Amino acid sequence: MELKDFQALIEKIYFERDSKRGLAGTHMWFCEEVGELTRALRRDQKDELAGEFADVLAWLSTLASMSGIDLEDAARAKYAKGCPRCESVPCSCA
């Protein structure tokens, strides 16, 4: 699945409900999911990681959609040349 397709799917599933909650409330849910991912990483819970990464990506997609941002376009614009600062791959910044 392409990132653009994933963002569109998350919009279809959650956009109406998340929009009613607003950016601030939705951002709090996103932060909670990041916390769950952090916990799984710290505890080395490999069986939980894929689901937690997917949840974080879903909430990030919702926030982007609510803000009128296409994540795929944003990622391409910022990282297509490599590191945004030195434009190297891998990054050669000091």
Backbone as a chain_set.jsonl record, in Angstrom:
{"seq": "MELKDFQALIEKIYFERDSKRGLAGTHMWFCEEVGELTRALRRDQKDELAGEFADVLAWLSTLASMSGIDLEDAARAKYAKGCPRCESVPCSCA", "coords": {"N": [[0.853, -1.18, 0.0], [0.596, 2.161, -0.869], [1.716, 5.218, 0.641], [0.012, 7.407, 0.199], [-2.378, 6.083, -0.422], [-2.849, 4.789, 2.005], [-3.258, 7.001, 3.714], [-5.581, 8.01, 2.559], [-7.336, 5.882, 3.075], [-7.413, 5.887, 5.906], [-8.601, 8.376, 6.24], [-11.174, 7.828, 5.188], [-12.087, 6.003, 7.072], [-11.876, 7.306, 9.635], [-11.971, 10.158, 9.498], [-14.267, 11.881, 9.791], [-15.135, 11.503, 12.487], [-12.733, 12.121, 13.864], [-12.37, 14.771, 13.074], [-14.49, 16.025, 14.343], [-13.611, 15.817, 16.949], [-11.45, 17.489, 16.896], [-8.271, 19.173, 16.291], [-6.589, 19.456, 18.591], [-7.582, 17.546, 20.465], [-7.325, 15.225, 18.937], [-4.617, 15.208, 18.547], [-3.774, 14.646, 21.143], [-4.581, 11.958, 21.358], [-2.876, 10.889, 19.424], [-0.391, 11.345, 20.683], [-0.688, 9.636, 22.864], [-0.632, 7.171, 21.544], [1.992, 7.246, 20.557], [3.283, 7.045, 22.972], [2.553, 4.413, 23.673], [3.927, 3.027, 21.696], [6.533, 3.718, 22.406], [6.717, 2.457, 24.884], [6.508, -0.248, 24.088], [8.838, -0.467, 22.573], [10.83, 0.041, 24.524], [10.423, -2.117, 26.213], [11.076, -4.149, 24.611], [9.111, -5.53, 23.137], [8.568, -7.297, 20.716], [6.431, -8.556, 19.405], [4.42, -6.701, 19.629], [5.212, -4.431, 18.292], [4.772, -3.949, 15.435], [1.998, -3.433, 15.258], [1.828, -1.181, 16.937], [3.451, 0.682, 15.583], [1.889, 0.918, 13.274], [-0.458, 2.03, 14.357], [0.51, 4.547, 15.244], [1.222, 5.651, 12.771], [-1.322, 5.775, 11.59], [-2.686, 7.646, 13.258], [-1.023, 9.857, 12.852], [-1.475, 10.231, 10.139], [-4.178, 10.977, 10.187], [-4.005, 13.432, 11.585], [-2.495, 14.866, 9.713], [-4.261, 14.89, 7.515], [-6.404, 16.328, 8.618], [-5.165, 18.736, 8.739], [-4.835, 19.42, 6.159], [-2.684, 18.36, 4.755], [-0.87, 16.376, 2.534], [0.7, 13.505, 3.211], [2.487, 11.923, 1.699], [3.293, 13.66, -0.392], [4.45, 15.662, 1.194], [6.564, 14.285, 2.441], [8.067, 13.555, 0.21], [8.751, 16.104, -0.814], [10.407, 17.071, 1.216], [12.405, 15.099, 1.683], [13.339, 13.909, -0.683], [15.816, 14.421, -1.874], [17.546, 13.379, -0.089], [19.136, 13.852, 3.058], [17.682, 16.702, 4.475], [19.334, 18.827, 5.159], [22.109, 18.405, 4.355], [21.8, 17.072, 2.017], [22.731, 14.511, 1.5], [22.952, 10.921, 1.177], [23.884, 8.2, 2.873], [23.126, 10.552, 5.538], [25.52, 13.124, 5.991], [25.981, 15.024, 7.839], [27.65, 16.756, 10.477]], "CA": [[0.0, 0.0, 0.0], [1.313, 3.428, -0.923], [1.377, 6.124, 1.75], [-1.161, 8.193, -0.215], [-3.533, 5.19, -0.292], [-3.083, 4.591, 3.429], [-3.843, 8.218, 4.26], [-6.964, 8.074, 2.07], [-8.108, 4.873, 3.802], [-7.626, 6.382, 7.268], [-9.611, 9.439, 6.123], [-12.498, 7.206, 5.023], [-12.474, 5.328, 8.314], [-11.889, 8.092, 10.863], [-11.896, 11.612, 9.357], [-15.43, 12.585, 10.335], [-15.083, 11.458, 13.953], [-11.56, 12.85, 14.339], [-12.595, 16.202, 12.84], [-15.374, 16.503, 15.419], [-12.798, 15.895, 18.162], [-10.563, 18.638, 16.701], [-6.827, 18.908, 16.236], [-5.994, 19.307, 19.923], [-7.978, 16.257, 21.014], [-6.75, 14.166, 18.111], [-3.183, 15.199, 18.843], [-3.588, 13.941, 22.416], [-4.657, 10.525, 21.049], [-1.626, 10.576, 18.737], [0.658, 11.279, 21.702], [-0.892, 8.397, 23.622], [-0.14, 6.062, 20.71], [3.453, 7.319, 20.565], [3.664, 6.491, 24.272], [2.434, 2.953, 23.61], [5.051, 2.571, 20.88], [7.731, 3.881, 23.236], [6.692, 1.384, 25.882], [6.811, -1.515, 23.411], [10.263, -0.435, 22.216], [11.625, -0.087, 25.753], [10.245, -3.46, 26.776], [11.474, -5.081, 23.558], [7.932, -6.351, 22.848], [8.582, -7.419, 19.253], [5.098, -8.943, 18.937], [3.551, -5.52, 19.7], [5.774, -3.296, 17.56], [4.138, -3.664, 14.143], [0.71, -2.805, 15.525], [2.03, 0.155, 17.503], [3.908, 1.554, 14.487], [0.726, 1.163, 12.409], [-1.335, 2.974, 15.059], [1.127, 5.882, 15.194], [1.09, 6.133, 11.397], [-2.732, 6.095, 11.364], [-3.002, 8.908, 13.928], [-0.281, 10.896, 12.141], [-2.211, 10.455, 8.891], [-5.378, 11.734, 10.532], [-3.601, 14.812, 11.876], [-2.103, 15.488, 8.445], [-5.482, 15.126, 6.739], [-7.138, 17.417, 9.249], [-4.4, 19.961, 8.496], [-4.747, 19.64, 4.718], [-1.354, 17.946, 4.307], [-0.693, 15.058, 1.929], [1.955, 13.029, 3.785], [3.399, 11.457, 0.663], [3.858, 14.858, -1.023], [5.296, 16.345, 2.173], [7.79, 13.498, 2.599], [8.831, 13.686, -1.041], [9.287, 17.46, -0.903], [11.454, 17.317, 2.207], [13.47, 14.095, 1.76], [13.661, 13.292, -1.976], [17.243, 14.588, -2.178], [18.322, 12.86, 1.038], [19.067, 14.685, 4.26], [17.284, 18.066, 4.108], [20.396, 19.791, 5.428], [23.321, 18.193, 3.547], [21.357, 16.398, 0.8], [23.469, 13.271, 1.33], [22.37, 9.654, 1.595], [23.332, 8.607, 4.161], [23.428, 11.895, 6.026], [26.916, 13.359, 6.339], [26.066, 16.155, 8.768], [28.532, 16.507, 11.638]], "C": [[0.895, 1.237, 0.0], [0.848, 4.325, 0.233], [0.128, 6.94, 1.429], [-2.448, 7.36, -0.059], [-3.88, 4.954, 1.178], [-3.755, 5.814, 4.043], [-5.3, 8.346, 3.817], [-7.852, 7.069, 2.805], [-8.412, 5.343, 5.223], [-8.636, 7.521, 7.266], [-11.009, 8.846, 6.029], [-12.994, 6.601, 6.33], [-12.747, 6.31, 9.448], [-12.067, 9.598, 10.718], [-13.067, 12.35, 10.003], [-15.384, 12.651, 11.856], [-13.908, 12.272, 14.487], [-11.729, 14.352, 14.16], [-13.497, 16.794, 13.907], [-14.604, 16.671, 16.724], [-11.875, 17.111, 18.098], [-9.098, 18.239, 16.737], [-6.229, 18.654, 17.615], [-6.325, 17.942, 20.529], [-7.372, 15.096, 20.245], [-5.25, 14.072, 18.346], [-2.904, 14.485, 20.16], [-3.659, 12.427, 22.204], [-3.385, 10.063, 20.353], [-0.492, 10.414, 19.754], [0.535, 10.021, 22.554], [-0.37, 7.196, 22.846], [1.38, 6.061, 20.629], [3.98, 6.755, 21.89], [3.589, 4.973, 24.292], [3.558, 2.351, 22.772], [6.345, 2.634, 21.686], [7.833, 2.755, 24.259], [7.061, 0.037, 25.255], [8.281, -1.588, 23.007], [11.135, -0.652, 23.446], [11.569, -1.494, 26.331], [10.616, -4.56, 25.785], [10.341, -6.071, 23.231], [7.748, -6.457, 21.329], [7.215, -7.778, 18.685], [4.117, -7.776, 18.916], [3.968, -4.407, 18.733], [5.053, -2.968, 16.262], [2.81, -2.951, 14.333], [0.845, -1.395, 16.063], [2.537, 1.133, 16.444], [2.737, 1.9, 13.57], [-0.23, 2.162, 13.053], [-0.784, 4.393, 15.007], [0.988, 6.469, 13.797], [-0.356, 6.529, 11.091], [-3.101, 7.432, 12.003], [-2.263, 10.067, 13.284], [-0.985, 11.246, 10.831], [-3.466, 11.278, 9.132], [-5.043, 13.201, 10.802], [-3.21, 15.544, 10.598], [-3.335, 15.823, 7.617], [-6.28, 16.284, 7.3], [-6.47, 18.76, 8.994], [-4.237, 20.263, 7.008], [-3.4, 19.267, 4.12], [-1.409, 16.54, 3.732], [0.679, 14.555, 2.386], [2.963, 12.592, 2.726], [4.073, 12.641, -0.036], [4.822, 15.578, -0.077], [6.625, 15.615, 2.349], [8.68, 13.623, 1.364], [9.497, 15.059, -1.125], [10.466, 17.678, 0.046], [12.647, 16.37, 2.082], [13.885, 13.477, 0.428], [15.148, 13.378, -2.321], [18.137, 14.008, -1.089], [18.108, 13.73, 2.253], [18.695, 16.107, 3.849], [18.391, 19.106, 4.295], [21.586, 19.64, 4.475], [23.033, 17.545, 2.204], [22.147, 15.121, 0.494], [22.65, 12.077, 1.789], [23.513, 8.648, 1.685], [23.778, 10.027, 4.542], [24.909, 12.006, 6.394], [27.076, 14.579, 7.236], [26.932, 15.769, 9.964], [27.713, 16.284, 12.886]], "O": [[1.838, 1.333, 0.785], [-0.272, 4.194, 0.727], [-0.72, 7.14, 2.298], [-3.475, 7.874, 0.383], [-5.053, 4.922, 1.551], [-4.713, 5.681, 4.805], [-6.157, 8.744, 4.606], [-9.0, 7.377, 3.122], [-9.543, 5.212, 5.692], [-9.445, 7.629, 8.188], [-11.927, 9.303, 6.709], [-14.18, 6.679, 6.65], [-13.746, 6.168, 10.154], [-12.294, 10.274, 11.721], [-12.86, 13.349, 10.693], [-15.568, 13.716, 12.446], [-14.06, 13.026, 15.448], [-11.281, 15.128, 15.004], [-13.298, 17.932, 14.333], [-14.907, 17.564, 17.516], [-11.552, 17.698, 19.131], [-8.735, 17.138, 17.15], [-5.44, 17.724, 17.782], [-5.44, 17.262, 21.049], [-6.955, 14.1, 20.836], [-4.682, 12.98, 18.343], [-1.897, 13.788, 20.279], [-2.88, 11.687, 22.805], [-2.868, 8.984, 20.645], [0.274, 9.453, 19.686], [1.541, 9.414, 22.921], [0.259, 6.307, 23.419], [1.997, 4.996, 20.632], [5.002, 6.07, 21.916], [4.459, 4.315, 24.861], [4.081, 1.287, 23.102], [7.153, 1.707, 21.649], [8.902, 2.18, 24.467], [7.837, -0.727, 25.829], [8.898, -2.65, 23.09], [12.076, -1.444, 23.408], [12.556, -1.995, 26.871], [10.486, -5.748, 26.08], [10.569, -7.27, 23.072], [6.89, -5.796, 20.743], [6.876, -7.343, 17.585], [3.085, -7.854, 18.25], [3.161, -3.541, 18.396], [4.751, -1.801, 16.015], [2.526, -1.97, 13.645], [0.073, -0.51, 15.696], [2.103, 2.285, 16.407], [2.605, 3.045, 13.137], [-0.756, 3.044, 12.374], [-1.529, 5.34, 14.755], [0.671, 7.649, 13.647], [-0.587, 7.521, 10.4], [-3.753, 8.263, 11.37], [-2.817, 11.161, 13.177], [-1.077, 12.416, 10.461], [-3.776, 12.181, 8.355], [-5.721, 14.1, 10.305], [-3.555, 16.713, 10.42], [-3.439, 16.924, 7.075], [-6.776, 17.125, 6.552], [-7.125, 19.801, 9.028], [-3.585, 21.238, 6.634], [-3.015, 19.806, 3.083], [-1.932, 15.622, 4.365], [1.705, 15.112, 1.995], [4.158, 12.865, 2.85], [5.286, 12.627, -0.249], [5.88, 16.045, -0.498], [7.683, 16.242, 2.401], [9.897, 13.778, 1.473], [10.675, 15.161, -1.47], [11.413, 18.39, -0.289], [13.78, 16.774, 2.342], [14.729, 12.581, 0.423], [15.678, 12.492, -2.992], [19.359, 14.135, -1.161], [17.026, 14.281, 2.453], [19.331, 16.668, 2.957], [18.374, 20.153, 3.649], [22.023, 20.614, 3.862], [23.912, 17.473, 1.345], [22.215, 14.702, -0.661], [21.783, 12.186, 2.656], [24.066, 8.274, 0.651], [24.683, 10.602, 3.937], [25.477, 11.112, 7.021], [28.178, 15.108, 7.379], [26.945, 14.618, 10.401], [28.272, 16.06, 13.96]]}, "num_chains": 1, "name": "protein.A"}
